[in-house]
Amino acid sequence: MKFCDKLTFVVFTYNEEKRIERVLRNFTGWGHILVVDNHSTDLTRDIAEKYGATVILHKNPGWVEDENTVTLIKQAVNTPWIYWGFADEILNEQGLLQVVNAIESDKFKIINLARKNFYYGKFCHDAYADRLNRVFQKAAIDFTGNKIHSFGKTTVDESAICYLDEKKYYVRHFISNTSKIYLATIDRYTDIEAKTNKYSGGMKLFARLSKQFIKTYFIGGAYKAGTPGLFFVIQMMYYQSILAMKTYEREHALDVDGIEKLNNIERENLLGNK
């Protein structure tokens, strides 16, 4: 373990009493910890304070990379470096050591880390794995006008970004949602994203989803996780399908009243002169 006084681990929470302890244990001894809590009603804040973390309350708009939230965090953090974390993630000791070493080398301003998923407790290999500029100096990323599922714009040269080897060092993302919980999550996120999304459907949507299935299930190795891997891929494809549907509805003004007007036209045609 190697404490880094230049780094604050920021962890976003809402009713995370079942998971917050492990992420705090993960980061304790490596740097400062700031818990940004979305007004939890359980013991999340009590547990965080027990582990010596600083806790601030902030009501976010349903996601945490918006400009206002990031501005608040940058003001609250006293260190030059920020680690962007969540209660369902773990970075092992080897990965944390690489992060601290990269910071203390004074060669970089951003550290880019891969994230890989566990679904129903099974490792899904590279299926929907992603990379994120997760560790960064405050001025290295500009979040002005940032949109959901985006992570700001870098303000530094590419040479100032350290890309850790994704085969050796990556964040473990432990998805614990059931299908019922995911339906609510998908509904909430697609509502937000559909407001600015552009529809690209028909055969393009079918081709995109087919390509996605091949890329994630076979090439990405989700099949190695068995049934959980299959369900994980299906769930992510469902997200894209619902997003396309909501975008189409917005662009064609298809709310309940609008659909009913269209249905009434067909009803009248069927009834004729009756």
C-alpha positions in Angstrom: 0.0 0.0 0.0 1.3 3.4 -0.9 -0.5 6.5 0.3 -0.8 9.4 -2.2 -1.5 12.8 -0.7 -2.1 14.2 -4.1 -5.2 12.0 -4.8 -8.8 12.0 -3.7 -11.0 9.0 -4.4 -14.5 10.4 -5.2 -17.3 7.8 -4.7 -20.9 8.4 -5.7 -23.6 6.8 -3.6 -27.3 6.5 -3.1 -28.5 3.9 -0.5 -25.3 1.9 -0.8 -25.1 0.5 2.7 -24.7 -3.1 1.3 -21.7 -2.2 -0.9 -20.0 1.0 0.3 -17.9 -0.7 3.0 -16.0 -2.7 0.4 -15.1 0.2 -1.8 -14.0 2.2 1.2 -11.8 -0.7 2.3 -10.5 -0.8 -1.3 -9.3 2.8 -1.2 -8.4 3.3 2.4 -4.6 3.9 2.8 -4.1 4.9 -0.8 -5.4 8.5 -0.7 -8.1 10.8 0.6 -11.8 9.7 0.2 -14.8 11.9 -0.6 -18.2 10.3 -0.7 -20.7 12.3 -2.7 -24.1 11.1 -1.5 -27.4 11.6 -3.3 -29.3 12.0 0.0 -29.4 8.3 1.0 -32.1 7.2 3.4 -30.1 4.2 4.7 -26.8 3.9 6.6 -24.5 4.8 3.7 -23.3 8.1 5.2 -22.8 6.5 8.6 -20.6 3.8 7.2 -18.6 6.3 5.1 -17.9 8.4 8.1 -16.9 5.3 10.1 -14.1 4.7 7.6 -12.9 8.3 7.9 -14.3 9.5 4.5 -15.5 13.1 4.0 -19.2 13.1 3.0 -21.0 15.8 1.1 -24.7 15.7 0.1 -25.6 16.6 -3.5 -28.8 15.9 -5.4 -27.7 15.0 -8.9 -30.0 15.1 -12.0 -30.0 11.3 -12.4 -26.4 11.0 -13.5 -23.1 12.4 -12.0 -21.0 13.7 -14.9 -23.1 16.9 -15.4 -21.3 20.2 -15.3 -22.8 21.3 -11.9 -21.9 18.1 -10.1 -18.4 18.1 -11.4 -17.9 21.8 -10.5 -19.1 21.1 -6.9 -16.7 18.1 -6.6 -13.7 20.1 -7.9 -14.4 22.8 -5.3 -14.7 20.2 -2.5 -11.6 18.2 -3.4 -8.4 19.7 -1.9 -6.0 17.5 -3.9 -4.8 18.1 -7.5 -5.9 14.6 -8.6 -9.4 13.0 -8.6 -10.3 9.4 -9.0 -13.9 8.9 -10.3 -15.4 5.9 -8.6 -18.7 4.1 -7.7 -19.8 1.8 -5.0 -20.1 -1.2 -7.3 -16.5 -1.1 -8.5 -13.1 -2.4 -7.2 -9.6 -1.7 -8.4 -7.2 -4.3 -7.0 -3.9 -3.5 -5.3 -1.8 -3.9 -8.4 -3.9 -1.4 -10.3 -4.0 1.1 -7.4 -0.2 0.9 -7.2 0.1 1.7 -10.9 -2.2 4.7 -10.5 -0.2 6.1 -7.6 3.1 5.5 -9.4 1.8 7.3 -12.5 0.7 10.3 -10.4 4.0 10.5 -8.5 6.0 10.3 -11.7 4.8 13.8 -12.6 4.7 12.8 -16.2 1.0 12.7 -16.7 -2.2 14.7 -16.1 -4.7 11.9 -16.8 -4.7 8.2 -16.2 -7.0 6.1 -18.4 -8.3 2.8 -17.0 -10.3 0.0 -18.5 -13.4 -1.4 -16.8 -14.7 -4.9 -17.1 -18.0 -6.3 -16.0 -19.4 -9.0 -13.7 -23.0 -10.0 -14.3 -24.9 -12.4 -11.9 -21.5 -12.8 -10.3 -19.8 -14.1 -13.5 -16.9 -12.4 -15.2 -17.9 -11.3 -18.7 -14.4 -10.8 -20.0 -14.3 -8.0 -22.6 -18.0 -7.8 -23.3 -19.0 -4.1 -23.0 -15.6 -3.3 -21.5 -14.8 0.3 -21.8 -12.0 2.8 -21.0 -12.3 6.0 -19.0 -10.1 9.0 -18.1 -11.0 8.0 -14.5 -8.1 9.6 -12.7 -7.3 13.2 -13.7 -6.0 16.5 -12.6 -8.8 19.1 -12.1 -8.0 21.2 -15.1 -7.2 18.3 -17.4 -10.9 17.6 -18.3 -13.5 20.2 -19.2 -17.1 19.2 -18.3 -18.8 22.3 -19.6 -22.1 21.3 -21.2 -21.3 17.6 -20.7 -24.0 15.1 -21.8 -25.1 11.8 -20.3 -22.7 8.9 -21.1 -19.9 11.4 -21.9 -16.9 12.3 -19.8 -16.0 15.8 -20.8 -13.3 17.0 -23.1 -9.6 16.6 -22.4 -7.6 19.9 -22.3 -4.1 18.2 -22.5 -2.0 16.7 -25.1 -2.2 12.9 -25.7 1.3 12.5 -24.3 0.0 13.6 -20.9 -2.4 10.7 -20.7 -1.2 7.4 -19.2 -3.1 4.4 -20.6 -2.7 1.5 -18.2 -2.5 -2.0 -19.7 -6.2 -3.2 -19.9 -5.1 -6.9 -19.7 -3.3 -6.4 -16.4 -5.0 -3.4 -14.7 -8.7 -2.8 -14.9 -11.6 -1.8 -12.7 -14.0 -4.7 -11.8 -17.6 -3.6 -12.2 -19.9 -5.8 -10.1 -23.4 -5.4 -11.5 -25.9 -6.4 -8.9 -29.2 -5.3 -10.5 -31.9 -7.9 -11.1 -33.9 -7.7 -14.3 -36.7 -5.8 -12.5 -34.3 -3.2 -11.2 -32.6 -2.8 -14.6 -35.9 -2.1 -16.3 -36.3 0.9 -14.0 -32.7 2.0 -14.6 -33.0 1.6 -18.4 -36.2 3.6 -18.3 -34.6 6.5 -16.4 -31.4 6.7 -18.4 -33.1 6.4 -21.8 -35.6 9.1 -20.8 -32.6 11.5 -20.3 -30.6 10.3 -23.4 -33.5 10.4 -25.8 -33.9 14.1 -25.3 -30.8 14.8 -27.4 -30.4 11.5 -29.3 -31.0 11.2 -33.1 -33.0 8.3 -34.5 -31.2 5.9 -36.7 -33.5 2.8 -37.0 -34.9 0.4 -39.5 -32.3 -1.9 -41.0 -29.5 0.3 -39.6 -30.7 -0.5 -36.1 -31.0 -4.2 -36.8 -27.5 -4.2 -38.4 -26.1 -2.3 -35.4 -27.6 -4.7 -32.9 -26.5 -7.8 -34.9 -22.9 -6.4 -35.0 -23.1 -5.6 -31.3 -24.1 -9.2 -30.5 -21.3 -10.7 -32.5 -18.8 -8.3 -31.1 -19.7 -8.7 -27.4 -21.0 -12.2 -27.1 -18.5 -14.0 -29.3 -15.4 -11.7 -29.8 -15.8 -10.0 -26.4 -16.1 -13.4 -24.6 -19.5 -13.0 -22.9 -20.2 -16.6 -23.9 -17.6 -17.8 -21.5 -19.8 -16.6 -18.7 -22.6 -18.9 -19.8 -26.2 -17.8 -19.3 -25.3 -14.7 -17.3 -23.1 -13.5 -20.2 -26.0 -14.1 -22.7 -28.4 -12.2 -20.5 -25.9 -9.3 -20.1 -25.6 -8.9 -23.8 -29.4 -9.1 -24.3 -29.9 -6.5 -21.6 -27.5 -4.0 -23.2 -29.1 -4.6 -26.6 -32.5 -4.0 -25.0 -31.2 -0.6 -23.8 -30.3 0.4 -27.3 -33.7 -0.7 -28.6 -35.6 1.2 -26.0 -33.5 4.3 -26.6 -34.2 4.0 -30.4 -37.9 3.7 -29.7 -38.0 6.7 -27.3 -36.0 8.8 -29.8 -38.4 7.9 -32.6 -41.4 8.8 -30.4 -39.9 12.2 -29.6 -39.1 13.0 -33.2 -42.6 12.0 -34.4 -44.5 13.5 -31.4 -45.8 10.0 -30.5 -47.1 10.5 -27.0 -50.3 8.7 -25.8 -52.6 11.4 -27.2 -50.8 11.5 -30.6 -51.0 7.7 -30.9 -54.7 7.8 -30.0 -55.4 10.3 -32.7 -53.8 8.0 -35.3 -55.7 5.0 -33.9 -59.0 7.0 -34.2 -58.4 7.7 -37.8 -58.1 3.9 -38.5 -61.2 3.3 -36.3 -63.3 5.8 -38.2 -62.1 4.2 -41.5 -63.3 0.8 -40.2 -66.6 2.1 -39.0 -67.4 3.9 -42.2 -70.8 5.7 -42.1 -72.0 3.8 -39.0 
